[in-house]
Amino acid sequence: MAWDVARDAEEKQLAEKKRQIKLAAHIHVTGHHVTAWLHPRSQIDAGRNAKHYMEMAQTAERGKFDLMFLADAPAIREGNMKALRRWPQYNTHLEPLTIFSAMAAVTEHIGFVATASTTFMEPYNLARFFASLDHISEGRAGWNVVTTANPNAAANFGKDELMSHAERYEKAHEYVSVVKGLWDSWDDDAFPRDRETGIYFDPDKMHRLNHKGKFLSVAGPLNVERPPQGHPLIVQAGTSEDGRNLASTIADMVFMQEMSLDSAKRIYKDIKERVVKFGRQPEDLLITPGMAVIVCKTADEAKRQHDFLLSKIHPEVGLEIIRTQMNNVDMSMLDPDKPFPKELIPTDDSTHSRRTRELLAQNPGTVREMYERMSGARTSHMLVGDPIQVADRLQEWHEERGADGFIIQPAYLPGGLDDFVDLVVPELQRRGIYRTEYEGKTMRENLGLKRPKSVYAK
Ligand SMILES: Cc1cc2nc3c(=O)[nH]c(=O)nc-3n(C[C@H](O)[C@H](O)[C@H](O)COP(=O)(O)O)c2cc1C
């Protein structure tokens, strides 16, 4: 075949190729459901068990997932300890960058997105850790940029209280630009390592940041070479006004949690418009809602598993879930079988408060119904069904532009991830909307994202 005919055929094939779903596996210790640890298919000591994480990385890679995602906060979750002793996910788990280094060693393709705080880590340390993970994994590291809303974290870092929401976000903008500047400390070709000339590195290709800003003062350069991806992937979670502006300017991916397709579509459109307003292309930022999933061979079986988990929620835990989603206001006096009191509905702009208002507007119900609804993965959309039903919903959200992909949040781990990979992945592949092989080598290549140029590039 002549080259131009072959090229035309290839171009036609590419044009016809369906838009592909991106998938992340959000690994939350024993699982995302509050009672996950009571399920027989969860790993009961997951929070200290490296083997559990390494095996899940291999499972997710078998399912051709783009990445694994780990949430984090530099503090335990305080609150009603009588309730929290039954809800362990937040109070014992491994530090994300450390465990990802072990996971990188037993996988080849899957990416690793670790959460780290712009409020409680020095940017030099953070830039160095993520650059190192990107080298260790040969281009598979990503940073979920969070500003940390957990008030207990402040006391672990010599602070009496958290900065305000607005100030945390203002600092986050400065922080991310410092980290990117540090990642660019060395040009890609700054290390000739030439035994003939005896020159290992070229000082003319080294850049000192010398940053002095409102919040940070960092000289640089970094003592790690430019990461294989240029910049590790940047993910942002938090969809308040400030959060969306941060995502639209600095992020490659947004982790959102929306309970309905309508609100996901609204936010998807809003964020893509902001991206363009900030001078980027819409496809430069992927939007990936969290999806809490229980999938079994039959819908009846999936419902039985869900009912089992719901039946195990102690009412004290239920009220504690509501407290954490509502600015930590004490809810322990509420009667689970009465409607939620209107005067306690939060009015502020934070993501959690907005979603709580939407949840109550959709389904006022009792306090118990409310915490059951939030028990799967906080306020992510919940999918309980057989593989066809789950694939239908994912396809619908994707095709209707509520999502470019999904952060899959299995109810119990590792069982729920095994089920997703064995049951839903083949169905998505059969529909031609999900890869059968990894396309690239780095996480950015697999996600179809550009390798960023150095801030010093001419
Ligand atoms: C989906 C989602 C995931 C988040 N994950 C984390 C996390 O792992 N660690 C953390 O400290 N904060 C996390 N946050 C909190 C955000 O970084 C932010 O501090 C908080 O949501 C308040 O900002 P917002 O009002 O813009 O949402 C998350 C927020 C959302 C919405």
The ligand as an ORCA input file, in Angstrom:
! r2SCAN-3c Opt
* xyz 0 1
  C     -12.443     14.905     45.999
  C     -11.583     15.549     47.022
  C     -10.470     14.870     47.526
  C      -9.657     15.457     48.496
  N      -8.595     14.778     48.988
  C      -7.878     15.325     49.997
  C      -6.791     14.632     50.609
  O      -6.469     13.508     50.255
  N      -6.115     15.243     51.604
  C      -6.420     16.507     52.049
  O      -5.761     17.007     52.936
  N      -7.434     17.189     51.480
  C      -8.151     16.637     50.501
  N      -9.179     17.340     49.947
  C      -9.425     18.705     50.472
  C      -9.032     19.821     49.517
  O      -7.671     19.858     49.243
  C      -9.432     21.183     50.118
  O      -8.619     21.518     51.220
  C     -10.842     21.186     50.609
  O     -11.669     20.441     49.759
  C     -11.361     22.611     50.694
  O     -11.274     23.207     49.435
  P     -12.530     23.348     48.489
  O     -13.494     24.151     49.247
  O     -12.010     24.001     47.241
  O     -13.035     21.988     48.249
  C      -9.982     16.745     48.978
  C     -11.089     17.431     48.463
  C     -11.890     16.846     47.517
  C     -13.072     17.609     47.013
*
